[in-house]
Amino acid sequence: MKNTSLLLPLLAALLQFVSSGSAHAFGGSPGGPFSNTSSYLPTQGTFTAVVRGTDLTGTVQFSTSNGTQPEGAAANTGSSGSSRIYYNGFELLGNAKGSYNPQASTISITFDADAEGQGQINYTINTLQVTGQTTAITQNADNTIQTRTTTTNLGIVPNRIVDLFDSYYISGSAVCNVSDNRSTQKFKGTGDAQYQDLFTGPDDLTPVVRTINVPISVSGSRLTDQALTFSTSVVRPPSITVQ
C-alpha cells in the first residue's frame, strides 16, 4: 500500500499555486483584462471617426501622444489631425484634435474646417442724397406776378465701406466614451457643430454672418498605437466690417 501522507501537502500546495495564478490571469489583480481601472492600449495613438448630423457627414483623424498632465486632465501633451466635412452640399477641409483620458475612458474631439467662397472683398455702398437746393424768383413784365422755383440738387455720396471675407466654415466638438479590449479600441459620443456663412442682410446691401447649430454624433476607433503627424490647414471663418 502506497503512503499518501506525503502527497497530500504537495497536492494542496500545487492547487493553491494554480488558483493564485488563475486569479491574476483573469483579473484578480488590478489591471487585469477584466479590470476597469486601466486600458490595455497606450495613451499614444492615431484615431479615426465618422461625424454625422442633419445635412452633415464627414470624417476626422487625429493623433494623441503621451505626456505628463495636471491631475484630472487628459494624459496627452499634443494632438494634431485633419477633418473633411460635408455640409449642405459643401466640402469643407481643415483640422482636428483629440484628447484621450484613459482614467475617465473618454476621448474629447474638436475640429474646424472651411471652404473659401469669394475670399477677401472690399466695396463701397453709395447712396443718393440731397446735396443742396437752389431757389430762383422771376417776375412778369409789369412786376405783378412773381414766380418762385426751387431746385433740389442730388448727388451720389459714399455711405458705407464694407470689408468682408467670404467663406463657408464649420467647427464642432464632442465627448466620446471609450470601450476597448486587447485587439481594438472603439469610441462613440455626441456633441455640437456650428456652421457659418455670409447671408443677405435686412437692407439687401450689407451681408451678415449667419450661424446654424447642428447636433452631431461621433463614432470611431483606434487606427494605430503610433502618433502620426498631420499637416495643419489654414482655416478662416467668414467676417464682415462696416465703416
KACORMO-V966315 format. One record per run of one state. SS is the DSSP state (@ for helix, = for strand, . for the rest). FROM is the first residue (numbers start at 0). LEN is the number of residues. If there is no record, write none. Layout:
BEGIN
ss=(SS & SS)
from=(FROM & FROM)
len=(LEN & LEN)
END
This chain:
BEGIN
ss=(. & @ & . & = & . & = & . & = & . & = & . & = & . & = & . & = & . & = & . & = & .)
from=(0 & 4 & 25 & 44 & 53 & 55 & 64 & 78 & 87 & 89 & 101 & 105 & 139 & 145 & 180 & 184 & 199 & 207 & 224 & 238 & 242)
len=(4 & 21 & 19 & 9 & 2 & 9 & 14 & 9 & 2 & 12 & 4 & 34 & 6 & 35 & 4 & 15 & 8 & 17 & 14 & 4 & 1)
END
